[in-house]
Amino acid sequence: MCVSASNYVNAFEESIQRCELVVDQFFTIARFIRGLRSDLKRDVTLSSLCTLDEAYHNALEVEKLHKLVPVKHSTLPTMSPTQVASKA
């Protein structure tokens, strides 16, 4: 089952409030990212995050982008720049 980024953000925020743990901000961000769906995790990890709110926002934006532009893996062979130049 795929959990939406907004549902995950809400659940993560609730768990932080319930536990009332005081931990390092960067540890919390890392923990948030580790729980993301794998299709979102890579793109969120690539950005520089300073706050948990930035991580939340970034995950939601990445999910929106993935819905607009679905990632398709091509089965067509790719051509190297030299192959392209030789055909021209």
RODREN-760244 format. One record per atom (N, C-alpha, C, O, CB): residue number from 1; x, y negated, z; atom name. Coordinates in nm, 3 decimals. Atoms other than C-alpha are relative to their C-alpha. Glycine has a CB too. Example, Ala and Ser with C-alpha at 12.3 -4.5 7.8 and 13.67 -1.06 7.14 Angstrom:
<sites>
+-----+---------+---------+---------+----+
|   i |      px |      py |      pz | at |
+-----+---------+---------+---------+----+
|   1 |   0.089 |   0.119 |   0.000 |  N |
|   1 |   1.230 |   0.450 |   0.780 | CA |
|   1 |   0.090 |  -0.120 |   0.000 |  C |
|   1 |   0.194 |  -0.118 |   0.066 |  O |
|   1 |  -0.099 |  -0.003 |   0.125 | CB |
|   2 |  -0.082 |   0.119 |  -0.006 |  N |
|   2 |   1.367 |   0.106 |   0.714 | CA |
|   2 |  -0.077 |  -0.109 |   0.073 |  C |
|   2 |  -0.026 |  -0.220 |   0.090 |  O |
|   2 |   0.041 |  -0.046 |  -0.142 | CB |
+-----+---------+---------+---------+----+
</sites>
This chain:
<sites>
+-----+---------+---------+---------+----+
|   i |      px |      py |      pz | at |
+-----+---------+---------+---------+----+
|   1 |   0.084 |   0.118 |   0.000 |  N |
|   1 |   0.000 |   0.000 |   0.000 | CA |
|   1 |   0.089 |  -0.124 |   0.000 |  C |
|   1 |   0.181 |  -0.135 |   0.081 |  O |
|   1 |  -0.096 |   0.000 |   0.122 | CB |
|   2 |  -0.076 |   0.125 |   0.007 |  N |
|   2 |   0.137 |  -0.342 |  -0.098 | CA |
|   2 |  -0.070 |  -0.107 |   0.083 |  C |
|   2 |  -0.187 |  -0.139 |   0.060 |  O |
|   2 |   0.016 |  -0.047 |  -0.146 | CB |
|   3 |   0.051 |   0.106 |  -0.084 |  N |
|   3 |   0.088 |  -0.609 |   0.162 | CA |
|   3 |   0.035 |  -0.133 |  -0.065 |  C |
|   3 |   0.149 |  -0.153 |  -0.107 |  O |
|   3 |   0.057 |   0.009 |   0.145 | CB |
|   4 |  -0.028 |   0.130 |   0.059 |  N |
|   4 |   0.055 |  -0.963 |   0.028 | CA |
|   4 |   0.095 |  -0.078 |   0.091 |  C |
|   4 |   0.102 |  -0.054 |   0.212 |  O |
|   4 |  -0.131 |  -0.080 |  -0.024 | CB |
|   5 |  -0.095 |   0.081 |  -0.077 |  N |
|   5 |   0.317 |  -1.214 |   0.136 | CA |
|   5 |  -0.073 |  -0.080 |   0.108 |  C |
|   5 |  -0.022 |  -0.094 |   0.219 |  O |
|   5 |   0.078 |  -0.095 |  -0.093 | CB |
|   6 |   0.073 |   0.079 |  -0.100 |  N |
|   6 |   0.054 |  -1.426 |   0.312 | CA |
|   6 |  -0.044 |   0.086 |   0.118 |  C |
|   6 |  -0.038 |   0.041 |   0.233 |  O |
|   6 |  -0.122 |  -0.068 |  -0.063 | CB |
|   7 |   0.037 |  -0.089 |  -0.110 |  N |
|   7 |  -0.070 |  -1.126 |   0.514 | CA |
|   7 |   0.123 |   0.036 |   0.084 |  C |
|   7 |   0.115 |   0.042 |   0.207 |  O |
|   7 |  -0.066 |   0.129 |  -0.053 | CB |
|   8 |  -0.123 |  -0.032 |  -0.074 |  N |
|   8 |   0.288 |  -1.034 |   0.605 | CA |
|   8 |   0.047 |  -0.118 |   0.085 |  C |
|   8 |   0.088 |  -0.099 |   0.199 |  O |
|   8 |   0.111 |   0.042 |  -0.097 | CB |
|   9 |  -0.038 |   0.120 |  -0.076 |  N |
|   9 |   0.367 |  -1.393 |   0.710 | CA |
|   9 |  -0.087 |  -0.013 |   0.125 |  C |
|   9 |  -0.036 |  -0.037 |   0.234 |  O |
|   9 |  -0.013 |  -0.128 |  -0.088 | CB |
|  10 |   0.091 |   0.010 |  -0.114 |  N |
|  10 |   0.058 |  -1.398 |   0.932 | CA |
|  10 |   0.030 |   0.105 |   0.106 |  C |
|  10 |   0.033 |   0.075 |   0.225 |  O |
|  10 |  -0.145 |   0.013 |  -0.046 | CB |
|  11 |  -0.029 |  -0.109 |  -0.095 |  N |
|  11 |   0.138 |  -1.061 |   1.090 | CA |
|  11 |   0.133 |  -0.024 |   0.071 |  C |
|  11 |   0.144 |   0.000 |   0.191 |  O |
|  11 |   0.002 |   0.136 |  -0.072 | CB |
|  12 |  -0.131 |   0.027 |  -0.059 |  N |
|  12 |   0.502 |  -1.158 |   1.146 | CA |
|  12 |  -0.010 |  -0.111 |   0.104 |  C |
|  12 |   0.045 |  -0.101 |   0.213 |  O |
|  12 |   0.102 |  -0.038 |  -0.109 | CB |
|  13 |   0.018 |   0.114 |  -0.092 |  N |
|  13 |   0.402 |  -1.489 |   1.307 | CA |
|  13 |  -0.073 |   0.045 |   0.127 |  C |
|  13 |  -0.036 |   0.006 |   0.238 |  O |
|  13 |  -0.079 |  -0.115 |  -0.069 | CB |
|  14 |   0.074 |  -0.051 |  -0.116 |  N |
|  14 |   0.152 |  -1.311 |   1.534 | CA |
|  14 |   0.091 |   0.084 |   0.091 |  C |
|  14 |   0.084 |   0.073 |   0.213 |  O |
|  14 |  -0.121 |   0.084 |  -0.045 | CB |
|  15 |  -0.089 |  -0.085 |  -0.081 |  N |
|  15 |   0.415 |  -1.060 |   1.646 | CA |
|  15 |   0.102 |  -0.084 |   0.075 |  C |
|  15 |   0.137 |  -0.051 |   0.189 |  O |
|  15 |   0.071 |   0.103 |  -0.088 | CB |
|  16 |  -0.094 |   0.090 |  -0.070 |  N |
|  16 |   0.660 |  -1.340 |   1.731 | CA |
|  16 |  -0.068 |  -0.064 |   0.119 |  C |
|  16 |  -0.011 |  -0.070 |   0.228 |  O |
|  16 |   0.053 |  -0.109 |  -0.096 | CB |
|  17 |   0.072 |   0.065 |  -0.109 |  N |
|  17 |   0.398 |  -1.517 |   1.939 | CA |
|  17 |  -0.036 |   0.098 |   0.111 |  C |
|  17 |  -0.029 |   0.065 |   0.230 |  O |
|  17 |  -0.128 |  -0.067 |  -0.053 | CB |
|  18 |   0.037 |  -0.103 |  -0.099 |  N |
|  18 |   0.288 |  -1.195 |   2.111 | CA |
|  18 |   0.120 |   0.041 |   0.085 |  C |
|  18 |   0.108 |   0.058 |   0.206 |  O |
|  18 |  -0.058 |   0.122 |  -0.070 | CB |
|  19 |  -0.120 |  -0.048 |  -0.072 |  N |
|  19 |   0.642 |  -1.090 |   2.203 | CA |
|  19 |   0.064 |  -0.110 |   0.084 |  C |
|  19 |   0.129 |  -0.081 |   0.184 |  O |
|  19 |   0.102 |   0.053 |  -0.099 | CB |
|  20 |  -0.058 |   0.115 |  -0.070 |  N |
|  20 |   0.745 |  -1.438 |   2.318 | CA |
|  20 |   0.151 |   0.014 |   0.020 |  C |
|  20 |   0.204 |  -0.024 |   0.124 |  O |
|  20 |  -0.068 |  -0.020 |   0.134 | CB |
|  21 |  -0.145 |  -0.014 |  -0.007 |  N |
|  21 |   1.108 |  -1.355 |   2.245 | CA |
|  21 |   0.068 |  -0.127 |  -0.047 |  C |
|  21 |   0.023 |  -0.191 |  -0.143 |  O |
|  21 |   0.047 |   0.119 |  -0.082 | CB |
|  22 |  -0.081 |   0.113 |   0.042 |  N |
|  22 |   1.363 |  -1.630 |   2.222 | CA |
|  22 |   0.129 |   0.058 |  -0.056 |  C |
|  22 |   0.216 |   0.105 |   0.017 |  O |
|  22 |   0.026 |  -0.102 |   0.118 | CB |
|  23 |  -0.118 |  -0.053 |   0.067 |  N |
|  23 |   1.621 |  -1.523 |   1.967 | CA |
|  23 |   0.051 |  -0.103 |  -0.100 |  C |
|  23 |  -0.016 |  -0.201 |  -0.132 |  O |
|  23 |  -0.031 |   0.136 |  -0.071 | CB |
|  24 |  -0.062 |   0.087 |   0.098 |  N |
|  24 |   1.853 |  -1.686 |   1.722 | CA |
|  24 |  -0.088 |  -0.013 |  -0.125 |  C |
|  24 |  -0.143 |   0.086 |  -0.172 |  O |
|  24 |   0.139 |   0.053 |  -0.038 | CB |
|  25 |   0.083 |   0.028 |   0.117 |  N |
|  25 |   1.668 |  -1.849 |   1.428 | CA |
|  25 |   0.043 |   0.085 |  -0.120 |  C |
|  25 |  -0.042 |   0.137 |  -0.192 |  O |
|  25 |   0.007 |  -0.148 |  -0.036 | CB |
|  26 |  -0.049 |  -0.074 |   0.115 |  N |
|  26 |   1.891 |  -1.677 |   1.170 | CA |
|  26 |  -0.028 |   0.150 |   0.014 |  C |
|  26 |  -0.051 |   0.219 |  -0.086 |  O |
|  26 |   0.149 |  -0.024 |  -0.019 | CB |
|  27 |   0.036 |  -0.140 |  -0.025 |  N |
|  27 |   1.830 |  -1.336 |   1.330 | CA |
|  27 |  -0.147 |   0.022 |  -0.034 |  C |
|  27 |  -0.182 |   0.124 |  -0.095 |  O |
|  27 |   0.027 |   0.039 |   0.148 | CB |
|  28 |   0.143 |  -0.010 |   0.029 |  N |
|  28 |   1.455 |  -1.398 |   1.306 | CA |
|  28 |  -0.025 |  -0.006 |  -0.150 |  C |
|  28 |  -0.108 |   0.070 |  -0.202 |  O |
|  28 |  -0.077 |  -0.112 |   0.071 | CB |
|  29 |   0.014 |   0.009 |   0.146 |  N |
|  29 |   1.485 |  -1.501 |   0.939 | CA |
|  29 |   0.043 |   0.131 |  -0.064 |  C |
|  29 |  -0.025 |   0.183 |  -0.153 |  O |
|  29 |   0.084 |  -0.119 |  -0.056 | CB |
|  30 |  -0.048 |  -0.127 |   0.056 |  N |
|  30 |   1.689 |  -1.189 |   0.863 | CA |
|  30 |  -0.101 |   0.112 |   0.025 |  C |
|  30 |  -0.124 |   0.195 |  -0.063 |  O |
|  30 |   0.137 |   0.037 |   0.062 | CB |
|  31 |   0.100 |  -0.102 |  -0.033 |  N |
|  31 |   1.430 |  -0.973 |   1.037 | CA |
|  31 |  -0.124 |  -0.015 |  -0.088 |  C |
|  31 |  -0.182 |   0.084 |  -0.133 |  O |
|  31 |  -0.038 |  -0.008 |   0.149 | CB |
|  32 |   0.114 |   0.027 |   0.087 |  N |
|  32 |   1.150 |  -1.141 |   0.838 | CA |
|  32 |   0.028 |   0.052 |  -0.141 |  C |
|  32 |  -0.056 |   0.121 |  -0.200 |  O |
|  32 |  -0.032 |  -0.151 |  -0.003 | CB |
|  33 |  -0.035 |  -0.040 |   0.135 |  N |
|  33 |   1.329 |  -1.083 |   0.508 | CA |
|  33 |   0.009 |   0.152 |  -0.011 |  C |
|  33 |  -0.035 |   0.210 |  -0.111 |  O |
|  33 |   0.134 |  -0.064 |  -0.041 | CB |
|  34 |  -0.014 |  -0.146 |   0.003 |  N |
|  34 |   1.407 |  -0.720 |   0.595 | CA |
|  34 |  -0.136 |   0.069 |  -0.012 |  C |
|  34 |  -0.145 |   0.178 |  -0.070 |  O |
|  34 |   0.071 |   0.048 |   0.127 | CB |
|  35 |   0.133 |  -0.060 |   0.006 |  N |
|  35 |   1.032 |  -0.651 |   0.628 | CA |
|  35 |  -0.079 |  -0.032 |  -0.125 |  C |
|  35 |  -0.187 |   0.024 |  -0.145 |  O |
|  35 |  -0.078 |  -0.043 |   0.116 | CB |
|  36 |   0.071 |   0.035 |   0.123 |  N |
|  36 |   0.934 |  -0.806 |   0.295 | CA |
|  36 |  -0.004 |   0.118 |  -0.097 |  C |
|  36 |   0.079 |   0.208 |  -0.091 |  O |
|  36 |   0.065 |  -0.120 |  -0.067 | CB |
|  37 |   0.003 |  -0.098 |   0.109 |  N |
|  37 |   0.828 |  -0.593 |  -0.001 | CA |
|  37 |   0.128 |  -0.014 |  -0.080 |  C |
|  37 |   0.183 |  -0.124 |  -0.092 |  O |
|  37 |  -0.125 |  -0.020 |  -0.091 | CB |
|  38 |  -0.127 |   0.001 |   0.071 |  N |
|  38 |   1.131 |  -0.498 |  -0.207 | CA |
|  38 |  -0.001 |  -0.092 |  -0.121 |  C |
|  38 |   0.103 |  -0.149 |  -0.155 |  O |
|  38 |   0.036 |   0.140 |  -0.044 | CB |
|  39 |   0.005 |   0.086 |   0.116 |  N |
|  39 |   1.011 |  -0.693 |  -0.511 | CA |
|  39 |   0.014 |  -0.149 |   0.037 |  C |
|  39 |   0.052 |  -0.230 |  -0.048 |  O |
|  39 |  -0.130 |   0.022 |  -0.075 | CB |
|  40 |  -0.015 |   0.138 |  -0.046 |  N |
|  40 |   1.011 |  -1.015 |  -0.305 | CA |
|  40 |   0.133 |  -0.022 |   0.072 |  C |
|  40 |   0.190 |  -0.131 |   0.069 |  O |
|  40 |  -0.115 |  -0.037 |   0.092 | CB |
|  41 |  -0.118 |   0.010 |  -0.086 |  N |
|  41 |   1.308 |  -0.943 |  -0.082 | CA |
|  41 |   0.122 |  -0.056 |  -0.072 |  C |
|  41 |   0.191 |  -0.143 |  -0.020 |  O |
|  41 |   0.034 |   0.136 |   0.058 | CB |
|  42 |  -0.120 |   0.042 |   0.073 |  N |
|  42 |   1.578 |  -0.990 |  -0.348 | CA |
|  42 |  -0.002 |  -0.149 |  -0.028 |  C |
|  42 |   0.098 |  -0.218 |  -0.005 |  O |
|  42 |   0.012 |   0.078 |  -0.132 | CB |
|  43 |   0.007 |   0.141 |   0.035 |  N |
|  43 |   1.456 |  -1.332 |  -0.461 | CA |
|  43 |   0.002 |  -0.091 |   0.123 |  C |
|  43 |   0.061 |  -0.199 |   0.119 |  O |
|  43 |  -0.124 |  -0.028 |  -0.080 | CB |
|  44 |  -0.001 |   0.080 |  -0.123 |  N |
|  44 |   1.396 |  -1.460 |  -0.108 | CA |
|  44 |   0.141 |   0.001 |   0.060 |  C |
|  44 |   0.186 |  -0.101 |   0.114 |  O |
|  44 |  -0.104 |   0.053 |   0.103 | CB |
|  45 |  -0.135 |  -0.011 |  -0.055 |  N |
|  45 |   1.740 |  -1.336 |  -0.001 | CA |
|  45 |   0.099 |  -0.089 |  -0.074 |  C |
|  45 |   0.194 |  -0.140 |  -0.015 |  O |
|  45 |   0.048 |   0.145 |  -0.005 | CB |
|  46 |  -0.093 |   0.080 |   0.080 |  N |
|  46 |   1.910 |  -1.524 |  -0.286 | CA |
|  46 |  -0.003 |  -0.149 |   0.035 |  C |
|  46 |   0.093 |  -0.221 |   0.008 |  O |
|  46 |  -0.033 |   0.017 |  -0.147 | CB |
|  47 |   0.009 |   0.142 |  -0.034 |  N |
|  47 |   1.790 |  -1.860 |  -0.158 | CA |
|  47 |   0.062 |  -0.025 |   0.137 |  C |
|  47 |   0.068 |   0.064 |   0.222 |  O |
|  47 |  -0.148 |  -0.049 |  -0.003 | CB |
|  48 |  -0.057 |   0.034 |  -0.132 |  N |
|  48 |   1.956 |  -2.041 |   0.131 | CA |
|  48 |  -0.113 |  -0.050 |   0.089 |  C |
|  48 |  -0.185 |  -0.144 |   0.056 |  O |
|  48 |   0.113 |  -0.109 |  -0.013 | CB |
|  49 |   0.109 |   0.031 |  -0.093 |  N |
|  49 |   1.720 |  -2.057 |   0.426 | CA |
|  49 |   0.057 |  -0.048 |   0.132 |  C |
|  49 |   0.149 |   0.012 |   0.187 |  O |
|  49 |  -0.092 |   0.123 |   0.021 | CB |
|  50 |  -0.046 |   0.053 |  -0.128 |  N |
|  50 |   1.766 |  -2.266 |   0.738 | CA |
|  50 |  -0.105 |   0.019 |   0.110 |  C |
|  50 |  -0.072 |   0.022 |   0.228 |  O |
|  50 |   0.035 |  -0.147 |  -0.012 | CB |
|  51 |   0.106 |  -0.015 |  -0.100 |  N |
|  51 |   1.429 |  -2.221 |   0.908 | CA |
|  51 |  -0.092 |   0.115 |  -0.039 |  C |
|  51 |  -0.096 |   0.156 |  -0.155 |  O |
|  51 |  -0.080 |  -0.131 |   0.016 | CB |
|  52 |   0.097 |  -0.105 |   0.024 |  N |
|  52 |   1.168 |  -1.951 |   0.941 | CA |
|  52 |  -0.112 |  -0.051 |  -0.090 |  C |
|  52 |  -0.162 |   0.023 |  -0.174 |  O |
|  52 |  -0.056 |   0.053 |   0.133 | CB |
|  53 |   0.103 |   0.058 |   0.087 |  N |
|  53 |   0.913 |  -2.184 |   0.781 | CA |
|  53 |   0.045 |  -0.001 |  -0.146 |  C |
|  53 |  -0.036 |   0.023 |  -0.236 |  O |
|  53 |  -0.035 |  -0.143 |   0.045 | CB |
|  54 |  -0.052 |  -0.005 |   0.137 |  N |
|  54 |   1.138 |  -2.208 |   0.473 | CA |
|  54 |  -0.009 |   0.142 |  -0.055 |  C |
|  54 |  -0.042 |   0.162 |  -0.172 |  O |
|  54 |   0.146 |  -0.050 |  -0.005 | CB |
|  55 |   0.009 |  -0.140 |   0.042 |  N |
|  55 |   1.149 |  -1.827 |   0.460 | CA |
|  55 |  -0.144 |   0.036 |  -0.034 |  C |
|  55 |  -0.169 |   0.102 |  -0.135 |  O |
|  55 |   0.055 |   0.093 |   0.109 | CB |
|  56 |   0.141 |  -0.025 |   0.026 |  N |
|  56 |   0.769 |  -1.809 |   0.484 | CA |
|  56 |  -0.040 |  -0.060 |  -0.135 |  C |
|  56 |  -0.097 |   0.007 |  -0.221 |  O |
|  56 |  -0.088 |  -0.058 |   0.114 | CB |
|  57 |   0.038 |   0.073 |   0.122 |  N |
|  57 |   0.722 |  -2.070 |   0.212 | CA |
|  57 |   0.063 |   0.065 |  -0.123 |  C |
|  57 |  -0.003 |   0.083 |  -0.226 |  O |
|  57 |   0.044 |  -0.148 |   0.010 | CB |
|  58 |  -0.071 |  -0.059 |   0.112 |  N |
|  58 |   0.983 |  -1.910 |  -0.013 | CA |
|  58 |  -0.064 |   0.134 |  -0.039 |  C |
|  58 |  -0.080 |   0.161 |  -0.158 |  O |
|  58 |   0.148 |   0.020 |   0.035 | CB |
|  59 |   0.063 |  -0.130 |   0.029 |  N |
|  59 |   0.822 |  -1.564 |   0.015 | CA |
|  59 |  -0.133 |  -0.019 |  -0.071 |  C |
|  59 |  -0.164 |   0.053 |  -0.166 |  O |
|  59 |  -0.020 |   0.081 |   0.129 | CB |
|  60 |   0.129 |   0.026 |   0.064 |  N |
|  60 |   0.482 |  -1.706 |  -0.076 | CA |
|  60 |   0.019 |  -0.050 |  -0.144 |  C |
|  60 |  -0.055 |  -0.010 |  -0.233 |  O |
|  60 |  -0.080 |  -0.103 |   0.081 | CB |
|  61 |  -0.027 |   0.053 |   0.134 |  N |
|  61 |   0.626 |  -1.896 |  -0.375 | CA |
|  61 |   0.052 |   0.110 |  -0.093 |  C |
|  61 |   0.012 |   0.116 |  -0.209 |  O |
|  61 |   0.102 |  -0.114 |   0.008 | CB |
|  62 |  -0.053 |  -0.109 |   0.082 |  N |
|  62 |   0.820 |  -1.593 |  -0.501 | CA |
|  62 |  -0.113 |   0.094 |  -0.041 |  C |
|  62 |  -0.119 |   0.138 |  -0.155 |  O |
|  62 |   0.110 |   0.078 |   0.076 | CB |
|  63 |   0.113 |  -0.088 |   0.034 |  N |
|  63 |   0.504 |  -1.381 |  -0.482 | CA |
|  63 |  -0.086 |  -0.064 |  -0.107 |  C |
|  63 |  -0.130 |   0.004 |  -0.200 |  O |
|  63 |  -0.084 |   0.031 |   0.125 | CB |
|  64 |   0.079 |   0.071 |   0.102 |  N |
|  64 |   0.313 |  -1.647 |  -0.680 | CA |
|  64 |   0.066 |   0.011 |  -0.136 |  C |
|  64 |   0.000 |   0.038 |  -0.236 |  O |
|  64 |  -0.018 |  -0.147 |   0.039 | CB |
|  65 |  -0.072 |  -0.008 |   0.126 |  N |
|  65 |   0.583 |  -1.650 |  -0.947 | CA |
|  65 |  -0.005 |   0.140 |  -0.059 |  C |
|  65 |  -0.019 |   0.156 |  -0.181 |  O |
|  65 |   0.145 |  -0.042 |   0.020 | CB |
|  66 |   0.006 |  -0.137 |   0.048 |  N |
|  66 |   0.582 |  -1.271 |  -0.970 | CA |
|  66 |  -0.137 |   0.031 |  -0.061 |  C |
|  66 |  -0.147 |   0.109 |  -0.155 |  O |
|  66 |   0.031 |   0.099 |   0.113 | CB |
|  67 |   0.134 |  -0.021 |   0.055 |  N |
|  67 |   0.206 |  -1.280 |  -1.031 | CA |
|  67 |  -0.015 |  -0.071 |  -0.134 |  C |
|  67 |  -0.083 |  -0.020 |  -0.224 |  O |
|  67 |  -0.107 |  -0.048 |   0.098 | CB |
|  68 |   0.010 |   0.075 |   0.124 |  N |
|  68 |   0.243 |  -1.544 |  -1.304 | CA |
|  68 |   0.083 |   0.061 |  -0.111 |  C |
|  68 |   0.039 |   0.068 |  -0.226 |  O |
|  68 |   0.043 |  -0.143 |   0.022 | CB |
|  69 |  -0.093 |  -0.057 |   0.098 |  N |
|  69 |   0.539 |  -1.381 |  -1.478 | CA |
|  69 |   0.041 |   0.138 |   0.047 |  C |
|  69 |   0.143 |   0.153 |   0.114 |  O |
|  69 |   0.125 |  -0.092 |  -0.020 | CB |
|  70 |  -0.037 |  -0.135 |  -0.045 |  N |
|  70 |   0.537 |  -1.007 |  -1.419 | CA |
|  70 |   0.131 |   0.043 |  -0.062 |  C |
|  70 |   0.158 |   0.017 |  -0.179 |  O |
|  70 |  -0.110 |   0.100 |  -0.035 | CB |
|  71 |  -0.130 |  -0.048 |   0.047 |  N |
|  71 |   0.878 |  -0.849 |  -1.449 | CA |
|  71 |  -0.024 |   0.125 |  -0.082 |  C |
|  71 |  -0.082 |   0.223 |  -0.035 |  O |
|  71 |   0.098 |   0.028 |   0.120 | CB |
|  72 |   0.014 |  -0.116 |   0.088 |  N |
|  72 |   0.887 |  -0.611 |  -1.744 | CA |
|  72 |   0.139 |   0.047 |  -0.036 |  C |
|  72 |   0.225 |  -0.032 |  -0.073 |  O |
|  72 |  -0.083 |  -0.034 |  -0.128 | CB |
|  73 |  -0.130 |  -0.057 |   0.035 |  N |
|  73 |   1.176 |  -0.380 |  -1.804 | CA |
|  73 |  -0.008 |   0.048 |  -0.144 |  C |
|  73 |  -0.089 |   0.133 |  -0.178 |  O |
|  73 |   0.038 |   0.117 |   0.097 | CB |
|  74 |  -0.002 |  -0.034 |   0.141 |  N |
|  74 |   1.255 |  -0.352 |  -2.171 | CA |
|  74 |   0.069 |   0.134 |  -0.022 |  C |
|  74 |   0.170 |   0.165 |   0.042 |  O |
|  74 |   0.069 |  -0.110 |  -0.082 | CB |
|  75 |  -0.064 |  -0.124 |   0.037 |  N |
|  75 |   1.333 |  -0.016 |  -2.320 | CA |
|  75 |   0.076 |  -0.016 |  -0.132 |  C |
|  75 |   0.139 |   0.078 |  -0.179 |  O |
|  75 |  -0.103 |   0.113 |  -0.011 | CB |
|  76 |  -0.071 |   0.026 |   0.124 |  N |
|  76 |   1.473 |  -0.177 |  -2.634 | CA |
|  76 |   0.148 |  -0.018 |   0.027 |  C |
|  76 |   0.185 |  -0.076 |   0.130 |  O |
|  76 |  -0.057 |  -0.123 |  -0.071 | CB |
|  77 |  -0.144 |   0.020 |  -0.020 |  N |
|  77 |   1.849 |  -0.167 |  -2.676 | CA |
|  77 |   0.035 |  -0.148 |  -0.016 |  C |
|  77 |  -0.023 |  -0.217 |  -0.100 |  O |
|  77 |   0.083 |   0.086 |  -0.099 | CB |
|  78 |  -0.042 |   0.139 |   0.010 |  N |
|  78 |   2.018 |  -0.501 |  -2.623 | CA |
|  78 |   0.121 |  -0.008 |  -0.091 |  C |
|  78 |   0.197 |   0.088 |  -0.106 |  O |
|  78 |   0.032 |  -0.060 |   0.139 | CB |
|  79 |  -0.112 |   0.020 |   0.092 |  N |
|  79 |   2.269 |  -0.645 |  -2.866 | CA |
|  79 |   0.102 |  -0.090 |   0.066 |  C |
|  79 |   0.068 |  -0.186 |   0.135 |  O |
|  79 |  -0.048 |  -0.061 |  -0.134 | CB |
|  80 |  -0.107 |   0.083 |  -0.053 |  N |
|  80 |   2.603 |  -0.786 |  -2.768 | CA |
|  80 |   0.013 |  -0.124 |  -0.087 |  C |
|  80 |  -0.034 |  -0.123 |  -0.201 |  O |
|  80 |   0.135 |   0.078 |   0.006 | CB |
|  81 |  -0.018 |   0.122 |   0.080 |  N |
|  81 |   2.696 |  -1.140 |  -2.884 | CA |
|  81 |   0.072 |   0.027 |  -0.132 |  C |
|  81 |   0.042 |  -0.039 |  -0.232 |  O |
|  81 |   0.076 |  -0.104 |   0.079 | CB |
|  82 |  -0.074 |  -0.029 |   0.125 |  N |
|  82 |   2.936 |  -0.991 |  -3.144 | CA |
|  82 |  -0.091 |   0.068 |  -0.101 |  C |
|  82 |  -0.077 |   0.045 |  -0.221 |  O |
|  82 |   0.123 |   0.088 |   0.029 | CB |
|  83 |   0.094 |  -0.063 |   0.091 |  N |
|  83 |   2.657 |  -0.775 |  -3.290 | CA |
|  83 |  -0.094 |  -0.102 |  -0.060 |  C |
|  83 |  -0.127 |  -0.095 |  -0.178 |  O |
|  83 |  -0.078 |   0.108 |   0.072 | CB |
|  84 |   0.088 |   0.106 |   0.048 |  N |
|  84 |   2.431 |  -1.079 |  -3.317 | CA |
|  84 |   0.073 |  -0.085 |  -0.103 |  C |
|  84 |   0.017 |  -0.117 |  -0.208 |  O |
|  84 |  -0.050 |  -0.089 |   0.118 | CB |
|  85 |  -0.078 |   0.083 |   0.090 |  N |
|  85 |   2.708 |  -1.283 |  -3.483 | CA |
|  85 |   0.027 |   0.072 |  -0.133 |  C |
|  85 |   0.027 |   0.009 |  -0.239 |  O |
|  85 |   0.132 |  -0.041 |   0.066 | CB |
|  86 |  -0.031 |  -0.073 |   0.124 |  N |
|  86 |   2.787 |  -1.008 |  -3.734 | CA |
|  86 |  -0.123 |   0.015 |  -0.089 |  C |
|  86 |  -0.109 |   0.034 |  -0.210 |  O |
|  86 |   0.057 |   0.137 |   0.033 | CB |
|  87 |   0.123 |  -0.009 |   0.080 |  N |
|  87 |   2.420 |  -0.991 |  -3.845 | CA |
|  87 |  -0.034 |  -0.132 |  -0.064 |  C |
|  87 |  -0.112 |  -0.135 |  -0.160 |  O |
|  87 |  -0.116 |   0.047 |   0.086 | CB |
|  88 |   0.035 |   0.134 |   0.052 |  N |
|  88 |   2.407 |  -1.366 |  -3.911 | CA |
|  88 |   0.071 |  -0.032 |  -0.128 |  C |
|  88 |   0.053 |  -0.141 |  -0.183 |  O |
|  88 |   0.032 |  -0.104 |   0.102 | CB |
+-----+---------+---------+---------+----+
</sites>
